[in-house]
Amino acid sequence: MKYIKYSLILLVFALASCDLGSEPAIEGTKLQAMCGEWWVQVYSGGENQDLGYHLITTSNTAENNETDLIVDDHGMLVDYKYPPLRVISKVNLGGLDF
């Protein structure tokens, strides 16, 4: 009898805790066109430095505005005595540049 009572109480709580609300709308970020992974080459003075292709990641900030973009090079040039780059850059969304 004790197990039946506990089972009924558990069943009541399980059914009462079900969420019958609608799913939230998932929207894109304001800088969606500029966010992602990019494979880049290093140029200096207009000349390719023959360092190969390197991964750079761009993403929006927590504010989700149209002016700030996080740029991360994942330590691309650490082998060449440069510090890793992880900055928040101002962007021009119309020109897709930062």
C-alpha positions as CSV (number, residue, x, y, z in Angstrom):
1,M,0.0,0.0,0.0
2,K,2.9,2.3,0.8
3,Y,4.4,1.8,-2.6
4,I,1.1,2.6,-4.3
5,K,0.8,5.9,-2.5
6,Y,4.4,6.9,-3.4
7,S,3.8,5.9,-7.0
8,L,0.6,8.0,-7.2
9,I,2.4,11.0,-5.6
10,L,5.2,10.6,-8.1
11,L,2.8,10.3,-11.0
12,V,0.9,13.5,-9.9
13,F,4.2,15.5,-9.7
14,A,5.4,14.1,-13.0
15,L,2.2,15.1,-14.8
16,A,2.0,18.5,-13.0
17,S,5.5,19.4,-14.0
18,C,4.9,19.0,-17.8
19,D,5.4,22.2,-19.7
20,L,2.5,22.8,-22.1
21,G,3.8,26.2,-23.3
22,S,5.0,26.9,-26.8
23,E,8.6,26.7,-27.9
24,P,10.6,30.0,-27.9
25,A,11.4,31.6,-31.2
26,I,15.0,31.0,-32.1
27,E,16.4,34.0,-34.0
28,G,19.7,34.6,-35.6
29,T,22.3,37.1,-34.3
30,K,22.6,40.6,-35.7
31,L,26.1,39.8,-37.1
32,Q,25.1,36.4,-38.5
33,A,26.6,37.3,-41.9
34,M,30.0,37.9,-40.4
35,C,30.2,35.1,-37.7
36,G,31.9,31.8,-38.5
37,E,35.2,30.2,-39.2
38,W,37.5,31.6,-41.8
39,W,40.7,30.2,-43.4
40,V,43.1,33.1,-44.1
41,Q,46.6,33.7,-45.4
42,V,49.0,36.3,-43.9
43,Y,49.9,39.2,-46.2
44,S,52.4,42.0,-45.3
45,G,52.9,44.9,-47.6
46,G,50.7,43.3,-50.2
47,E,52.9,40.2,-50.4
48,N,51.9,36.7,-49.3
49,Q,54.2,35.6,-46.4
50,D,53.9,31.9,-47.4
51,L,52.7,30.8,-43.9
52,G,49.8,28.7,-45.3
53,Y,46.2,28.9,-44.3
54,H,45.2,29.5,-40.7
55,L,41.8,29.4,-38.9
56,I,40.2,32.6,-37.6
57,T,36.9,32.5,-35.7
58,T,34.5,35.4,-35.6
59,S,31.5,35.6,-33.3
60,N,29.1,38.1,-31.8
61,T,29.4,39.5,-28.3
62,A,26.9,38.9,-25.5
63,E,25.3,42.3,-26.2
64,N,24.3,41.0,-29.7
65,N,24.7,44.4,-31.3
66,E,25.6,45.5,-34.9
67,T,29.0,47.1,-34.0
68,D,31.1,44.6,-31.9
69,L,32.6,41.3,-33.2
70,I,34.9,38.9,-31.4
71,V,37.9,37.9,-33.5
72,D,40.0,35.0,-32.4
73,D,43.1,33.6,-34.3
74,H,43.6,30.6,-32.0
75,G,47.3,31.4,-31.6
76,M,47.9,31.4,-35.3
77,L,51.2,33.2,-35.2
78,V,52.5,32.0,-31.8
79,D,55.2,29.9,-33.7
80,Y,56.5,33.2,-35.2
81,K,56.8,35.0,-31.8
82,Y,53.5,36.9,-32.0
83,P,51.0,36.8,-29.1
84,P,47.6,35.2,-29.7
85,L,44.9,37.5,-30.9
86,R,41.5,37.7,-29.2
87,V,39.9,41.1,-29.6
88,I,36.5,42.8,-29.8
89,S,36.6,44.7,-33.0
90,K,34.3,47.4,-34.4
91,V,32.6,46.3,-37.7
92,N,31.0,47.8,-40.7
93,L,28.1,45.5,-41.4
94,G,27.3,47.0,-44.7
95,G,30.8,46.5,-46.1
96,L,31.4,43.2,-44.1
97,D,34.7,44.4,-42.8
98,F,36.3,45.1,-39.4
